[in-house]
Structure formats: structure tokens, C-alpha cells
């Protein structure tokens, strides 16, 4: 398999240059260990959208720890990073907030950004809010990049309610400009989906 094909499979589908490209994050280029891939990634990389995945995670979460979450986040593949972010949100692992925030800002891989936003919303710290706002300040100004802008907006809306703040308001003009040619992007729908997803997360946490 060619290097380009490997990058495509890992999720590096769109090449872009951003001011965050030099942010330092752990990166393991070697394939993830088969045992970890089969135990954690295969059952969970599509997220918590179905009951089977939620039940699996509830039954196995006690075996996960911060080291596992960080290890999965370090592998250059959207599937392992998605699972790592979910584990970090649920264990929880606030010590991984910087790693997850930097991965969101870099946006090297497609598909993983939603999970990063979920983890940051779960941490609900000042630093988590700052990562989301930095992401929005830059990526809402890049209308050619169909990335995770709506997920970051939904996460910030969620945190506004949790923290009794109104940070989302300042991003609405840029949001409306960004979606001018994106008729299917609806903030209300994104917020509803994000809120429901966070409710799944909280129910899983309460079962531990």
C-alpha cells in the first residue's frame, strides 16, 4: 500500500495548511496493536450512536485508563483517536485535555473532530472552552473546509448552558457567513444531536 493510500485510510483526506500545524501532539505512525484494535477500536469507533456500542462500553470501561486513552489518541488514525477521545471523556481524563484540544485545532484527520468536541464539553473547563473558541475563530473563516465547525458550535452552546455563559453569541455572525453556501448545515439540529449524545455519555458514566 502506498503512503498516500495509508494516509487516506487513516483519515488524512483533506490537505490544508493552518496556523496550528506545528502544535506538538504525540504521534505513533506504527499500526495499533491488534489486541487493542480488536478490544477497543473495532467495537467503538463509530461512537455511541447505537445501543450495542453503549452496552459494550459500559461493560468494559472499568478496564480502561488514561494511559490507554492517550495511547489511542496518539495513533494516526481517526478510528483509534475517536475511541481515545470517548474514553478520555468517560473515565474521565482531564490530563488529556491539552492533547485533545491540540488535535482538534490541528484537524489532521477527518471524522475524529466530533469526539474531540465531546471530550472537551465533558471536561467543561476554561481551557476546554478556549480550545473550542480558538477552533471557531479560525475555521469559521475557512468556508472551503467542511470540517467540524458545527460540532464545535454545538459543544460551545452546550458549555454555555453548563457554565451559564454566552460565548456562542460572538461566533454567530461568522457562523452565518460560513454556512451561506451550506444549506444542510443547521445549528439547531447540530445542537440537538450534540445534547442527545452528551446525555448518552452521562448515562454511561452514572452506570459505573
C-alpha positions in Angstrom: 0.0 0.0 0.0 1.3 3.4 -0.9 1.9 6.1 1.7 -0.9 8.2 0.2 -3.3 5.3 0.4 -2.3 4.7 4.0 -2.9 8.4 4.9 -6.3 8.3 3.2 -7.4 5.3 5.2 -6.2 6.9 8.4 -8.4 9.9 7.6 -6.0 12.4 6.1 -8.3 13.0 3.2 -8.1 16.8 3.0 -4.7 18.5 3.0 -4.7 22.0 4.5 -2.3 24.5 6.0 -3.3 26.1 9.3 -1.6 28.2 12.0 -1.9 25.1 14.3 0.1 22.7 12.2 3.1 23.0 14.5 1.3 22.3 17.7 3.0 19.4 19.4 1.0 16.2 19.8 2.2 12.6 20.3 2.0 10.7 17.0 2.6 7.0 16.5 2.9 6.0 12.9 3.2 2.3 13.5 -0.1 0.3 13.3 -2.0 0.0 16.6 -1.5 -3.3 18.4 -4.0 -5.9 17.2 -5.2 -6.7 20.7 -6.1 -3.1 21.4 -7.7 -2.7 17.9 -9.9 -5.7 18.5 -10.8 -4.9 22.1 -11.4 -1.2 21.9 -11.4 0.3 18.4 -13.5 -2.2 16.4 -16.5 -2.2 18.7 -16.5 1.6 19.4 -15.0 3.7 16.6 -18.5 4.5 15.2 -19.3 6.2 18.5 -22.2 5.7 20.9 -25.0 6.1 18.3 -26.3 2.5 18.9 -27.2 0.6 22.0 -24.7 -2.2 21.2 -21.7 0.1 21.4 -23.1 1.8 24.6 -23.6 -1.6 26.3 -20.1 -2.7 25.3 -18.5 0.4 26.6 -20.5 0.2 29.9 -19.3 -3.4 30.4 -15.6 -2.6 29.6 -15.0 0.9 30.8 -13.6 -0.2 34.1 -10.7 -1.8 32.3 -9.7 1.5 30.6 -7.4 4.1 32.0 -5.7 7.4 31.0 -2.7 5.6 29.5 -4.9 3.6 27.2 -6.9 6.7 26.1 -3.6 8.7 25.5 -2.1 5.8 23.5 -5.2 5.5 21.3 -5.2 9.3 20.7 -1.5 9.2 19.7 -2.1 6.8 16.8 -2.5 8.5 13.4 -5.9 7.0 12.6 -9.3 8.6 13.0 -10.8 5.4 14.5 -8.4 5.0 17.4 -8.4 8.7 18.1 -12.2 8.7 18.2 -12.2 5.9 20.7 -9.4 7.5 22.7 -11.4 10.8 23.0 -14.5 8.9 24.1 -12.6 7.1 26.8 -11.0 10.3 28.0 -14.4 11.8 28.3 -15.9 8.9 30.3 -13.0 7.9 32.6 -12.6 11.0 32.8 -9.0 12.1 31.9 -8.8 15.9 32.2 -5.0 15.5 32.0 -5.5 14.7 28.3 -7.4 18.0 27.6 -4.4 19.7 26.0 -3.7 16.7 23.8 -7.3 16.5 22.6 -7.6 20.3 22.2 -4.5 20.4 20.1 -5.7 17.5 17.9 -8.9 19.5 17.3 -7.0 22.6 16.3 -4.7 20.7 14.0 -7.6 18.8 12.4 -5.1 16.5 10.6 -7.7 13.7 10.2 -11.3 13.7 9.2 -14.1 12.1 11.2 -12.5 12.4 14.7 -13.4 16.0 15.4 -16.8 15.3 16.9 -15.3 13.0 19.5 -12.8 15.8 20.5 -15.6 18.2 20.9 -17.5 15.7 23.1 -14.4 15.3 25.3 -13.8 19.0 25.7 -17.5 19.5 26.5 -17.3 16.8 29.1 -14.2 18.5 30.8 -16.1 21.8 30.8 -13.0 23.8 31.9 -11.8 27.2 30.9 -9.1 25.6 28.8 -11.7 23.4 27.0 -13.8 26.5 26.2 -10.6 28.2 24.9 -9.8 25.4 22.5 -13.3 25.4 21.1 -13.2 29.2 20.6 -9.8 29.1 19.0 -11.0 26.5 16.6 -14.1 28.6 15.7 -12.1 31.8 15.4 -10.0 30.2 12.7 -12.1 27.5 11.0 -15.3 29.6 10.6 -13.2 31.8 8.5 -12.3 28.9 6.1 -15.6 28.3 4.2 -13.8 25.9 1.9 -13.1 23.5 4.8 -16.1 21.4 5.6 -14.7 20.2 9.0 -16.2 20.2 12.5 -17.4 23.7 12.8 -21.0 22.7 13.6 -19.8 20.3 16.2 -17.6 22.9 17.9 -20.5 25.4 17.8 -22.8 22.8 19.4 -20.2 22.0 22.0 -19.8 25.6 22.9 -23.6 26.0 23.1 -23.7 23.1 25.5 -21.0 24.6 27.6 -22.7 27.9 27.7 -25.7 26.3 29.4 -23.5 24.3 31.7 -21.4 27.3 32.7 -24.1 29.9 32.4 -22.2 31.9 29.8 -22.9 33.3 26.4 -19.8 32.8 24.4 -21.6 31.3 21.4 -23.2 34.7 20.6 -19.9 36.3 19.4 -19.4 33.5 16.9 -22.9 33.7 15.3 -22.0 36.3 12.6 -19.0 34.2 11.4 -21.2 31.1 11.6 -23.9 32.6 9.3 -21.2 33.7 6.8 -19.7 30.3 6.9 -22.9 28.4 6.1 -24.0 30.8 3.4 -23.3 28.1 0.8 -24.1 25.2 3.1 -27.9 24.8 3.2 -27.8 21.5 5.0 -25.8 22.9 8.0 -28.3 23.7 10.7 -27.1 24.8 14.1 -30.3 23.8 15.9 -30.1 20.3 14.5 -26.4 20.1 15.4 -27.1 21.3 19.0 -29.9 18.8 19.4 -27.7 15.9 18.2 -24.9 17.0 20.5 -27.1 17.4 23.5 -28.6 13.9 23.0 -25.1 12.4 22.6 -23.9 14.0 25.8 -26.9 12.6 27.6 -25.8 9.1 26.4 -22.4 9.9 27.9 -23.8 10.9 31.2 -26.0 7.9 31.5 -23.0 5.7 30.8 -21.0 7.5 33.5 -23.8 7.0 36.0 -23.8 3.3 35.4 -20.2 2.9 36.6 
